[in-house]
Amino acid sequence: MNTTRDYSLANLIFGYYALVLIIIGTLLNLFTFFILCHSTFGNAKKRLTLHYMRAMALFDIAMLYGWNLDHFLLPIHGFKLHFYSIAWCKFTGFLNYFAGQASAWLRVFVCLDRYLALNHLHRTWFSASKNVLIVISTSLGIIALINFHFFVFSCFIKSGGEVDNNAKLYQIYPLWDYVHLVLYNFIPFIIMTTFNGVVIYQLIHLRQTTSIHSSAIRHRAMSITLVLTTFLFCVTTIPVTVVFAFYTYQTYVLHQILDSILYTYHVSCFPIYFTTMNDFRRVTISVVKCKCFFTGVAPLSDNRMTTKI
């Protein structure tokens, strides 16, 4: 088998794998969102982390319809949405960076939430549901404004009639790849690592302590789950973003492999939650058995929430 054919076969494999991720990821993340909205989890005004987790599920879906979709369209159908038209060029350019950065910063606030839950047992400003929604909406608004220039300046028709995804006034690429590396990886990585380090220390301390405050116990299981998801986020996203920003043209196959790993992560929250969260697993099994979302699962009492969250 010659090199050209190997290269084409690799593209087909990556292309159809991207399609599988879109289908499975959309279904699993939607199902995750619905499970997290189930009455069994109680009122989100009391379990504030649910606000972040629900938003993460939705943005994990959005992540699959940017560059990942192009990984399917280019080898299978011979085009990218980014170059299909001016409108698609502007929208996908914005989506690729906005969805990734939003996903990263939602996980940053999850780490902050877990830190506060384990280290500040009294109520803080972040302990109110309204304030958490303000944090989410404000952060999403700021990220949208940072990337809004795609709608204003990016994409134009070249003399040959083809779409150019850069801007006439300045070079968006690779400049914005470097900005993305900072906003999507470096700053979130530093913050998440710092908070997760403190949370892990607290979890070890709680395990070794014989007399544990009930308010701390009730956050332990969910903290383990969310520390795991944020750790995997850093491990799976940093390598591909660095390669894409600095070495994309020299290491195409490596970039495709790392990209596949990155987008696989955005399909992984459901199995992680199902494996590590007792409440999530119980509700999922009950919903599947009953084939009904709103009936058949008893809500958690305050006592059960105290021991399992």
ZAMI-472296 format. One record per residue (C-alpha): residue number from 1; residue in three letters; x, y, z; chain. Coordinates in steps of 0.02 Angstrom, whole numbers. Layout:
BEGIN
<node seq="NUM" type="ALA" px="X" py="Y" pz="Z" mol="A"/>
...
//
This chain:
BEGIN
<node seq="1" type="MET" px="0" py="0" pz="0" mol="A"/>
<node seq="2" type="ASN" px="77" py="165" pz="-52" mol="A"/>
<node seq="3" type="THR" px="97" py="322" pz="55" mol="A"/>
<node seq="4" type="THR" px="-43" py="418" pz="-31" mol="A"/>
<node seq="5" type="ARG" px="-166" py="280" pz="1" mol="A"/>
<node seq="6" type="ASP" px="-112" py="266" pz="182" mol="A"/>
<node seq="7" type="TYR" px="-140" py="453" pz="202" mol="A"/>
<node seq="8" type="SER" px="-314" py="442" pz="124" mol="A"/>
<node seq="9" type="LEU" px="-359" py="293" pz="234" mol="A"/>
<node seq="10" type="ALA" px="-304" py="389" pz="388" mol="A"/>
<node seq="11" type="ASN" px="-413" py="535" pz="337" mol="A"/>
<node seq="12" type="LEU" px="-563" py="421" pz="315" mol="A"/>
<node seq="13" type="ILE" px="-535" py="342" pz="485" mol="A"/>
<node seq="14" type="PHE" px="-521" py="512" pz="570" mol="A"/>
<node seq="15" type="GLY" px="-669" py="576" pz="470" mol="A"/>
<node seq="16" type="TYR" px="-791" py="439" pz="518" mol="A"/>
<node seq="17" type="TYR" px="-728" py="439" pz="696" mol="A"/>
<node seq="18" type="ALA" px="-773" py="624" pz="705" mol="A"/>
<node seq="19" type="LEU" px="-948" py="582" pz="643" mol="A"/>
<node seq="20" type="VAL" px="-966" py="446" pz="775" mol="A"/>
<node seq="21" type="LEU" px="-913" py="572" pz="909" mol="A"/>
<node seq="22" type="ILE" px="-1044" py="696" pz="848" mol="A"/>
<node seq="23" type="ILE" px="-1185" py="568" pz="854" mol="A"/>
<node seq="24" type="ILE" px="-1138" py="484" pz="1018" mol="A"/>
<node seq="25" type="GLY" px="-1081" py="646" pz="1100" mol="A"/>
<node seq="26" type="THR" px="-1240" py="739" pz="1058" mol="A"/>
<node seq="27" type="LEU" px="-1350" py="599" pz="1125" mol="A"/>
<node seq="28" type="LEU" px="-1248" py="567" pz="1283" mol="A"/>
<node seq="29" type="ASN" px="-1228" py="752" pz="1327" mol="A"/>
<node seq="30" type="LEU" px="-1412" py="786" pz="1300" mol="A"/>
<node seq="31" type="PHE" px="-1454" py="637" pz="1409" mol="A"/>
<node seq="32" type="THR" px="-1330" py="699" pz="1540" mol="A"/>
<node seq="33" type="PHE" px="-1413" py="870" pz="1538" mol="A"/>
<node seq="34" type="PHE" px="-1586" py="793" pz="1562" mol="A"/>
<node seq="35" type="ILE" px="-1525" py="681" pz="1704" mol="A"/>
<node seq="36" type="LEU" px="-1447" py="831" pz="1791" mol="A"/>
<node seq="37" type="CYS" px="-1614" py="921" pz="1775" mol="A"/>
<node seq="38" type="HIS" px="-1706" py="776" pz="1858" mol="A"/>
<node seq="39" type="SER" px="-1798" py="815" pz="2018" mol="A"/>
<node seq="40" type="THR" px="-1699" py="680" pz="2108" mol="A"/>
<node seq="41" type="PHE" px="-1551" py="797" pz="2116" mol="A"/>
<node seq="42" type="GLY" px="-1656" py="921" pz="2211" mol="A"/>
<node seq="43" type="ASN" px="-1666" py="1107" pz="2189" mol="A"/>
<node seq="44" type="ALA" px="-1520" py="1185" pz="2096" mol="A"/>
<node seq="45" type="LYS" px="-1535" py="1331" pz="2217" mol="A"/>
<node seq="46" type="LYS" px="-1464" py="1213" pz="2349" mol="A"/>
<node seq="47" type="ARG" px="-1347" py="1111" pz="2237" mol="A"/>
<node seq="48" type="LEU" px="-1265" py="1253" pz="2145" mol="A"/>
<node seq="49" type="THR" px="-1137" py="1146" pz="2055" mol="A"/>
<node seq="50" type="LEU" px="-1279" py="1081" pz="1946" mol="A"/>
<node seq="51" type="HIS" px="-1286" py="1249" pz="1857" mol="A"/>
<node seq="52" type="TYR" px="-1107" py="1229" pz="1799" mol="A"/>
<node seq="53" type="MET" px="-1127" py="1045" pz="1756" mol="A"/>
<node seq="54" type="ARG" px="-1281" py="1077" pz="1649" mol="A"/>
<node seq="55" type="ALA" px="-1193" py="1217" pz="1555" mol="A"/>
<node seq="56" type="MET" px="-1041" py="1106" pz="1529" mol="A"/>
<node seq="57" type="ALA" px="-1150" py="971" pz="1451" mol="A"/>
<node seq="58" type="LEU" px="-1222" py="1095" pz="1325" mol="A"/>
<node seq="59" type="PHE" px="-1053" py="1168" pz="1278" mol="A"/>
<node seq="60" type="ASP" px="-981" py="993" pz="1259" mol="A"/>
<node seq="61" type="ILE" px="-1110" py="972" pz="1121" mol="A"/>
<node seq="62" type="ALA" px="-1062" py="1137" pz="1041" mol="A"/>
<node seq="63" type="MET" px="-879" py="1084" pz="1040" mol="A"/>
<node seq="64" type="LEU" px="-919" py="938" pz="926" mol="A"/>
<node seq="65" type="TYR" px="-993" py="1047" pz="788" mol="A"/>
<node seq="66" type="GLY" px="-841" py="1155" pz="752" mol="A"/>
<node seq="67" type="TRP" px="-672" py="1089" pz="698" mol="A"/>
<node seq="68" type="ASN" px="-729" py="912" pz="738" mol="A"/>
<node seq="69" type="LEU" px="-867" py="924" pz="608" mol="A"/>
<node seq="70" type="ASP" px="-739" py="985" pz="480" mol="A"/>
<node seq="71" type="HIS" px="-637" py="829" pz="515" mol="A"/>
<node seq="72" type="PHE" px="-784" py="731" pz="445" mol="A"/>
<node seq="73" type="LEU" px="-836" py="849" pz="304" mol="A"/>
<node seq="74" type="LEU" px="-665" py="875" pz="225" mol="A"/>
<node seq="75" type="PRO" px="-611" py="695" pz="191" mol="A"/>
<node seq="76" type="ILE" px="-786" py="627" pz="158" mol="A"/>
<node seq="77" type="HIS" px="-868" py="771" pz="64" mol="A"/>
<node seq="78" type="GLY" px="-719" py="876" pz="12" mol="A"/>
<node seq="79" type="PHE" px="-759" py="1041" pz="97" mol="A"/>
<node seq="80" type="LYS" px="-756" py="1132" pz="264" mol="A"/>
<node seq="81" type="LEU" px="-897" py="1238" pz="332" mol="A"/>
<node seq="82" type="HIS" px="-765" py="1368" pz="370" mol="A"/>
<node seq="83" type="PHE" px="-741" py="1397" pz="182" mol="A"/>
<node seq="84" type="TYR" px="-918" py="1358" pz="123" mol="A"/>
<node seq="85" type="SER" px="-983" py="1537" pz="130" mol="A"/>
<node seq="86" type="ILE" px="-949" py="1703" pz="216" mol="A"/>
<node seq="87" type="ALA" px="-1088" py="1672" pz="342" mol="A"/>
<node seq="88" type="TRP" px="-1025" py="1498" pz="387" mol="A"/>
<node seq="89" type="CYS" px="-846" py="1562" pz="393" mol="A"/>
<node seq="90" type="LYS" px="-889" py="1696" pz="522" mol="A"/>
<node seq="91" type="PHE" px="-1001" py="1583" pz="626" mol="A"/>
<node seq="92" type="THR" px="-885" py="1432" pz="634" mol="A"/>
<node seq="93" type="GLY" px="-734" py="1544" pz="668" mol="A"/>
<node seq="94" type="PHE" px="-826" py="1617" pz="817" mol="A"/>
<node seq="95" type="LEU" px="-896" py="1448" pz="876" mol="A"/>
<node seq="96" type="ASN" px="-728" py="1358" pz="872" mol="A"/>
<node seq="97" type="TYR" px="-649" py="1479" pz="995" mol="A"/>
<node seq="98" type="PHE" px="-801" py="1532" pz="1096" mol="A"/>
<node seq="99" type="ALA" px="-860" py="1355" pz="1135" mol="A"/>
<node seq="100" type="GLY" px="-687" py="1297" pz="1187" mol="A"/>
<node seq="101" type="GLN" px="-650" py="1445" pz="1298" mol="A"/>
<node seq="102" type="ALA" px="-824" py="1439" pz="1376" mol="A"/>
<node seq="103" type="SER" px="-803" py="1254" pz="1412" mol="A"/>
<node seq="104" type="ALA" px="-634" py="1286" pz="1494" mol="A"/>
<node seq="105" type="TRP" px="-693" py="1429" pz="1606" mol="A"/>
<node seq="106" type="LEU" px="-849" py="1336" pz="1661" mol="A"/>
<node seq="107" type="ARG" px="-730" py="1203" pz="1726" mol="A"/>
<node seq="108" type="VAL" px="-626" py="1338" pz="1811" mol="A"/>
<node seq="109" type="PHE" px="-781" py="1394" pz="1907" mol="A"/>
<node seq="110" type="VAL" px="-820" py="1213" pz="1950" mol="A"/>
<node seq="111" type="CYS" px="-648" py="1201" pz="2030" mol="A"/>
<node seq="112" type="LEU" px="-682" py="1363" pz="2124" mol="A"/>
<node seq="113" type="ASP" px="-851" py="1295" pz="2180" mol="A"/>
<node seq="114" type="ARG" px="-772" py="1134" pz="2247" mol="A"/>
<node seq="115" type="TYR" px="-637" py="1234" pz="2336" mol="A"/>
<node seq="116" type="LEU" px="-765" py="1345" pz="2421" mol="A"/>
<node seq="117" type="ALA" px="-876" py="1196" pz="2465" mol="A"/>
<node seq="118" type="LEU" px="-735" py="1106" pz="2556" mol="A"/>
<node seq="119" type="ASN" px="-643" py="1254" pz="2633" mol="A"/>
<node seq="120" type="HIS" px="-779" py="1381" pz="2671" mol="A"/>
<node seq="121" type="LEU" px="-923" py="1291" pz="2755" mol="A"/>
<node seq="122" type="HIS" px="-1012" py="1455" pz="2789" mol="A"/>
<node seq="123" type="ARG" px="-1108" py="1541" pz="2649" mol="A"/>
<node seq="124" type="THR" px="-1010" py="1649" pz="2528" mol="A"/>
<node seq="125" type="TRP" px="-1064" py="1761" pz="2383" mol="A"/>
<node seq="126" type="PHE" px="-1051" py="1607" pz="2271" mol="A"/>
<node seq="127" type="SER" px="-1173" py="1512" pz="2382" mol="A"/>
<node seq="128" type="ALA" px="-1327" py="1594" pz="2304" mol="A"/>
<node seq="129" type="SER" px="-1405" py="1520" pz="2147" mol="A"/>
<node seq="130" type="LYS" px="-1435" py="1692" pz="2074" mol="A"/>
<node seq="131" type="ASN" px="-1252" py="1738" pz="2093" mol="A"/>
<node seq="132" type="VAL" px="-1194" py="1577" pz="2011" mol="A"/>
<node seq="133" type="LEU" px="-1304" py="1613" pz="1861" mol="A"/>
<node seq="134" type="ILE" px="-1231" py="1789" pz="1856" mol="A"/>
<node seq="135" type="VAL" px="-1055" py="1715" pz="1855" mol="A"/>
<node seq="136" type="ILE" px="-1099" py="1597" pz="1712" mol="A"/>
<node seq="137" type="SER" px="-1189" py="1726" pz="1605" mol="A"/>
<node seq="138" type="THR" px="-1056" py="1860" pz="1636" mol="A"/>
<node seq="139" type="SER" px="-911" py="1745" pz="1592" mol="A"/>
<node seq="140" type="LEU" px="-1000" py="1685" pz="1435" mol="A"/>
<node seq="141" type="GLY" px="-1036" py="1865" pz="1387" mol="A"/>
<node seq="142" type="ILE" px="-854" py="1917" pz="1409" mol="A"/>
<node seq="143" type="ILE" px="-792" py="1768" pz="1307" mol="A"/>
<node seq="144" type="ALA" px="-918" py="1808" pz="1170" mol="A"/>
<node seq="145" type="LEU" px="-858" py="1989" pz="1164" mol="A"/>
<node seq="146" type="ILE" px="-676" py="1935" pz="1154" mol="A"/>
<node seq="147" type="ASN" px="-716" py="1828" pz="1001" mol="A"/>
<node seq="148" type="PHE" px="-847" py="1943" pz="924" mol="A"/>
<node seq="149" type="HIS" px="-721" py="2014" pz="802" mol="A"/>
<node seq="150" type="PHE" px="-750" py="1859" pz="695" mol="A"/>
<node seq="151" type="PHE" px="-922" py="1925" pz="650" mol="A"/>
<node seq="152" type="VAL" px="-856" py="2100" pz="612" mol="A"/>
<node seq="153" type="PHE" px="-687" py="2080" pz="527" mol="A"/>
<node seq="154" type="SER" px="-656" py="1899" pz="476" mol="A"/>
<node seq="155" type="CYS" px="-688" py="1817" pz="308" mol="A"/>
<node seq="156" type="PHE" px="-694" py="1895" pz="136" mol="A"/>
<node seq="157" type="ILE" px="-705" py="1838" pz="-45" mol="A"/>
<node seq="158" type="LYS" px="-537" py="1829" pz="-135" mol="A"/>
<node seq="159" type="SER" px="-515" py="1878" pz="-317" mol="A"/>
<node seq="160" type="GLY" px="-536" py="1697" pz="-370" mol="A"/>
<node seq="161" type="GLY" px="-705" py="1685" pz="-285" mol="A"/>
<node seq="162" type="GLU" px="-642" py="1581" pz="-139" mol="A"/>
<node seq="163" type="VAL" px="-676" py="1620" pz="44" mol="A"/>
<node seq="164" type="ASP" px="-528" py="1682" pz="145" mol="A"/>
<node seq="165" type="ASN" px="-551" py="1653" pz="332" mol="A"/>
<node seq="166" type="ASN" px="-429" py="1791" pz="381" mol="A"/>
<node seq="167" type="ALA" px="-468" py="1977" pz="395" mol="A"/>
<node seq="168" type="LYS" px="-418" py="2117" pz="278" mol="A"/>
<node seq="169" type="LEU" px="-362" py="2230" pz="421" mol="A"/>
<node seq="170" type="TYR" px="-255" py="2104" pz="514" mol="A"/>
<node seq="171" type="GLN" px="-201" py="1922" pz="514" mol="A"/>
<node seq="172" type="ILE" px="-319" py="1824" pz="626" mol="A"/>
<node seq="173" type="TYR" px="-219" py="1664" pz="605" mol="A"/>
<node seq="174" type="PRO" px="-105" py="1613" pz="685" mol="A"/>
<node seq="175" type="LEU" px="-124" py="1762" pz="805" mol="A"/>
<node seq="176" type="TRP" px="-290" py="1702" pz="876" mol="A"/>
<node seq="177" type="ASP" px="-222" py="1526" pz="898" mol="A"/>
<node seq="178" type="TYR" px="-95" py="1598" pz="1020" mol="A"/>
<node seq="179" type="VAL" px="-231" py="1698" pz="1109" mol="A"/>
<node seq="180" type="HIS" px="-337" py="1540" pz="1116" mol="A"/>
<node seq="181" type="LEU" px="-192" py="1444" pz="1191" mol="A"/>
<node seq="182" type="VAL" px="-184" py="1568" pz="1334" mol="A"/>
<node seq="183" type="LEU" px="-373" py="1584" pz="1364" mol="A"/>
<node seq="184" type="TYR" px="-417" py="1402" pz="1333" mol="A"/>
<node seq="185" type="ASN" px="-268" py="1315" pz="1413" mol="A"/>
<node seq="186" type="PHE" px="-133" py="1410" pz="1505" mol="A"/>
<node seq="187" type="ILE" px="-235" py="1522" pz="1621" mol="A"/>
<node seq="188" type="PRO" px="-372" py="1391" pz="1655" mol="A"/>
<node seq="189" type="PHE" px="-237" py="1258" pz="1682" mol="A"/>
<node seq="190" type="ILE" px="-149" py="1364" pz="1814" mol="A"/>
<node seq="191" type="ILE" px="-311" py="1405" pz="1905" mol="A"/>
<node seq="192" type="MET" px="-383" py="1228" pz="1895" mol="A"/>
<node seq="193" type="THR" px="-219" py="1150" pz="1953" mol="A"/>
<node seq="194" type="THR" px="-210" py="1268" pz="2101" mol="A"/>
<node seq="195" type="PHE" px="-389" py="1239" pz="2159" mol="A"/>
<node seq="196" type="ASN" px="-383" py="1052" pz="2123" mol="A"/>
<node seq="197" type="GLY" px="-223" py="1035" pz="2223" mol="A"/>
<node seq="198" type="VAL" px="-307" py="1112" pz="2374" mol="A"/>
<node seq="199" type="VAL" px="-464" py="1007" pz="2347" mol="A"/>
<node seq="200" type="ILE" px="-364" py="845" pz="2334" mol="A"/>
<node seq="201" type="TYR" px="-273" py="890" pz="2495" mol="A"/>
<node seq="202" type="GLN" px="-439" py="920" pz="2580" mol="A"/>
<node seq="203" type="LEU" px="-511" py="756" pz="2516" mol="A"/>
<node seq="204" type="ILE" px="-361" py="660" pz="2584" mol="A"/>
<node seq="205" type="HIS" px="-377" py="753" pz="2748" mol="A"/>
<node seq="206" type="LEU" px="-563" py="711" pz="2758" mol="A"/>
<node seq="207" type="ARG" px="-526" py="528" pz="2727" mol="A"/>
<node seq="208" type="GLN" px="-400" py="522" pz="2868" mol="A"/>
<node seq="209" type="THR" px="-504" py="622" pz="2993" mol="A"/>
<node seq="210" type="THR" px="-615" py="524" pz="3111" mol="A"/>
<node seq="211" type="SER" px="-728" py="670" pz="3154" mol="A"/>
<node seq="212" type="ILE" px="-788" py="754" pz="2995" mol="A"/>
<node seq="213" type="HIS" px="-910" py="897" pz="2981" mol="A"/>
<node seq="214" type="SER" px="-1067" py="839" pz="2889" mol="A"/>
<node seq="215" type="SER" px="-1062" py="992" pz="2776" mol="A"/>
<node seq="216" type="ALA" px="-892" py="935" pz="2712" mol="A"/>
<node seq="217" type="ILE" px="-941" py="752" pz="2690" mol="A"/>
<node seq="218" type="ARG" px="-1086" py="793" pz="2576" mol="A"/>
<node seq="219" type="HIS" px="-970" py="875" pz="2449" mol="A"/>
<node seq="220" type="ARG" px="-839" py="737" pz="2441" mol="A"/>
<node seq="221" type="ALA" px="-908" py="620" pz="2307" mol="A"/>
<node seq="222" type="MET" px="-953" py="758" pz="2186" mol="A"/>
<node seq="223" type="SER" px="-784" py="840" pz="2217" mol="A"/>
<node seq="224" type="ILE" px="-694" py="680" pz="2166" mol="A"/>
<node seq="225" type="THR" px="-797" py="671" pz="2006" mol="A"/>
<node seq="226" type="LEU" px="-767" py="852" pz="1957" mol="A"/>
<node seq="227" type="VAL" px="-582" py="849" pz="2000" mol="A"/>
<node seq="228" type="LEU" px="-566" py="700" pz="1884" mol="A"/>
<node seq="229" type="THR" px="-659" py="786" pz="1741" mol="A"/>
<node seq="230" type="THR" px="-557" py="946" pz="1756" mol="A"/>
<node seq="231" type="PHE" px="-394" py="848" pz="1765" mol="A"/>
<node seq="232" type="LEU" px="-438" py="752" pz="1607" mol="A"/>
<node seq="233" type="PHE" px="-484" py="917" pz="1523" mol="A"/>
<node seq="234" type="CYS" px="-309" py="984" pz="1551" mol="A"/>
<node seq="235" type="VAL" px="-224" py="822" pz="1497" mol="A"/>
<node seq="236" type="THR" px="-324" py="805" pz="1335" mol="A"/>
<node seq="237" type="THR" px="-332" py="987" pz="1278" mol="A"/>
<node seq="238" type="ILE" px="-160" py="1062" pz="1310" mol="A"/>
<node seq="239" type="PRO" px="-59" py="950" pz="1190" mol="A"/>
<node seq="240" type="VAL" px="-171" py="977" pz="1039" mol="A"/>
<node seq="241" type="THR" px="-186" py="1164" pz="1067" mol="A"/>
<node seq="242" type="VAL" px="4" py="1182" pz="1076" mol="A"/>
<node seq="243" type="VAL" px="27" py="1077" pz="919" mol="A"/>
<node seq="244" type="PHE" px="-108" py="1173" pz="826" mol="A"/>
<node seq="245" type="ALA" px="-36" py="1342" pz="875" mol="A"/>
<node seq="246" type="PHE" px="146" py="1305" pz="833" mol="A"/>
<node seq="247" type="TYR" px="166" py="1145" pz="731" mol="A"/>
<node seq="248" type="THR" px="4" py="1111" pz="637" mol="A"/>
<node seq="249" type="TYR" px="79" py="1107" pz="463" mol="A"/>
<node seq="250" type="GLN" px="226" py="997" pz="511" mol="A"/>
<node seq="251" type="THR" px="131" py="865" pz="610" mol="A"/>
<node seq="252" type="TYR" px="-37" py="841" pz="525" mol="A"/>
<node seq="253" type="VAL" px="-66" py="660" pz="578" mol="A"/>
<node seq="254" type="LEU" px="-13" py="696" pz="757" mol="A"/>
<node seq="255" type="HIS" px="-131" py="845" pz="759" mol="A"/>
<node seq="256" type="GLN" px="-274" py="733" pz="699" mol="A"/>
<node seq="257" type="ILE" px="-238" py="603" pz="834" mol="A"/>
<node seq="258" type="LEU" px="-230" py="733" pz="972" mol="A"/>
<node seq="259" type="ASP" px="-387" py="818" pz="906" mol="A"/>
<node seq="260" type="SER" px="-479" py="652" pz="913" mol="A"/>
<node seq="261" type="ILE" px="-424" py="630" pz="1094" mol="A"/>
<node seq="262" type="LEU" px="-482" py="807" pz="1135" mol="A"/>
<node seq="263" type="TYR" px="-656" py="783" pz="1062" mol="A"/>
<node seq="264" type="THR" px="-671" py="611" pz="1140" mol="A"/>
<node seq="265" type="TYR" px="-654" py="699" pz="1308" mol="A"/>
<node seq="266" type="HIS" px="-809" py="803" pz="1269" mol="A"/>
<node seq="267" type="VAL" px="-906" py="640" pz="1253" mol="A"/>
<node seq="268" type="SER" px="-838" py="569" pz="1415" mol="A"/>
<node seq="269" type="CYS" px="-934" py="662" pz="1550" mol="A"/>
<node seq="270" type="PHE" px="-1080" py="541" pz="1548" mol="A"/>
<node seq="271" type="PRO" px="-974" py="384" pz="1580" mol="A"/>
<node seq="272" type="ILE" px="-872" py="478" pz="1711" mol="A"/>
<node seq="273" type="TYR" px="-1028" py="538" pz="1803" mol="A"/>
<node seq="274" type="PHE" px="-1109" py="365" pz="1787" mol="A"/>
<node seq="275" type="THR" px="-954" py="279" pz="1858" mol="A"/>
<node seq="276" type="THR" px="-913" py="397" pz="2001" mol="A"/>
<node seq="277" type="MET" px="-1080" py="476" pz="2057" mol="A"/>
<node seq="278" type="ASN" px="-1202" py="363" pz="2148" mol="A"/>
<node seq="279" type="ASP" px="-1350" py="481" pz="2123" mol="A"/>
<node seq="280" type="PHE" px="-1318" py="502" pz="1937" mol="A"/>
<node seq="281" type="ARG" px="-1301" py="314" pz="1912" mol="A"/>
<node seq="282" type="ARG" px="-1459" py="277" pz="2011" mol="A"/>
<node seq="283" type="VAL" px="-1563" py="404" pz="1917" mol="A"/>
<node seq="284" type="THR" px="-1496" py="347" pz="1748" mol="A"/>
<node seq="285" type="ILE" px="-1536" py="164" pz="1782" mol="A"/>
<node seq="286" type="SER" px="-1709" py="209" pz="1847" mol="A"/>
<node seq="287" type="VAL" px="-1748" py="319" pz="1697" mol="A"/>
<node seq="288" type="VAL" px="-1691" py="185" pz="1575" mol="A"/>
<node seq="289" type="LYS" px="-1792" py="50" pz="1663" mol="A"/>
<node seq="290" type="CYS" px="-1948" py="157" pz="1677" mol="A"/>
<node seq="291" type="LYS" px="-1925" py="235" pz="1505" mol="A"/>
<node seq="292" type="CYS" px="-1994" py="393" pz="1580" mol="A"/>
<node seq="293" type="PHE" px="-1902" py="549" pz="1632" mol="A"/>
<node seq="294" type="PHE" px="-2023" py="622" pz="1758" mol="A"/>
<node seq="295" type="THR" px="-2084" py="470" pz="1853" mol="A"/>
<node seq="296" type="GLY" px="-2017" py="317" pz="1941" mol="A"/>
<node seq="297" type="VAL" px="-1872" py="396" pz="2038" mol="A"/>
<node seq="298" type="ALA" px="-1892" py="457" pz="2215" mol="A"/>
<node seq="299" type="PRO" px="-1810" py="623" pz="2255" mol="A"/>
<node seq="300" type="LEU" px="-1666" py="626" pz="2377" mol="A"/>
<node seq="301" type="SER" px="-1705" py="675" pz="2553" mol="A"/>
<node seq="302" type="ASP" px="-1594" py="797" pz="2645" mol="A"/>
<node seq="303" type="ASN" px="-1514" py="654" pz="2743" mol="A"/>
<node seq="304" type="ARG" px="-1470" py="557" pz="2586" mol="A"/>
<node seq="305" type="MET" px="-1401" py="713" pz="2502" mol="A"/>
<node seq="306" type="THR" px="-1291" py="738" pz="2654" mol="A"/>
<node seq="307" type="THR" px="-1205" py="571" pz="2634" mol="A"/>
<node seq="308" type="LYS" px="-1194" py="553" pz="2446" mol="A"/>
<node seq="309" type="ILE" px="-1154" py="721" pz="2368" mol="A"/>
//
